[in-house]
Amino acid sequence: MISPTVGRVVWFHPNKGDALDFSDQPLAAIVTYVWSDTMVNLAVFDSNGLSHARTSVPLLQDGNPNNYSYYCEWMPYQKGQAAKTEALEAKVAKNAFGEPIK
């Protein structure tokens, strides 16, 4: 799981009928407030670069089911970087005696 922080970029998927629901592409958004690892506030940018506020947006990750009409998610690049970091951390992990685990 990637912990969200203010300033991180995510993809926003609006619900049907939202004024921002006019494209088949996700919209770029910046996290402006973190409620939890699965709930954030966003500044969402439309295709013209205008910002729109969205509050209490579910952040889907780690295979969480999408039970929401709108949500945000990490971009594939961010998911890949997180996976590489986890693999590196596991590789350099140490056992209870402080010795590297091979």
Residue pairs with C-beta under 8 A, 6 or more apart in sequence:
1 37
1 61
1 62
2 61
2 74
2 78
2 79
2 82
3 37
4 10
4 31
4 34
4 37
4 40
4 59
5 31
5 34
6 31
6 32
6 33
6 34
7 30
7 31
8 30
8 31
8 78
9 28
9 29
9 30
9 31
9 75
9 78
10 29
10 30
10 31
10 40
10 42
10 59
10 72
10 73
10 74
10 75
11 26
11 27
11 28
11 29
11 72
11 73
11 74
11 75
12 20
12 26
12 27
12 28
12 29
12 42
12 44
12 54
12 57
12 70
12 71
12 72
13 26
13 27
13 70
13 71
13 72
13 73
14 20
14 21
14 27
14 44
14 70
15 21
15 68
15 69
15 70
16 69
18 70
19 52
20 27
20 44
20 46
20 52
22 47
23 47
26 73
27 44
27 45
27 46
27 47
28 44
28 45
29 42
29 43
29 44
29 45
29 54
29 57
29 72
30 42
30 43
30 45
31 40
31 41
31 42
32 40
32 41
32 42
32 43
32 53
33 40
33 41
33 55
34 40
34 41
35 41
35 56
37 59
37 61
38 58
38 59
38 60
38 61
38 64
39 56
39 57
39 58
39 59
40 57
40 59
40 72
41 53
41 54
41 55
41 56
41 57
42 53
42 54
42 55
42 57
42 72
43 51
43 52
43 53
44 51
44 52
44 53
44 54
45 51
45 52
46 52
54 70
57 70
57 71
57 72
58 68
58 70
58 71
58 72
59 71
59 72
59 73
59 74
60 66
60 68
60 71
60 72
60 73
61 73
61 74
74 82
92 100
93 100
93 101
94 100
94 101
95 101
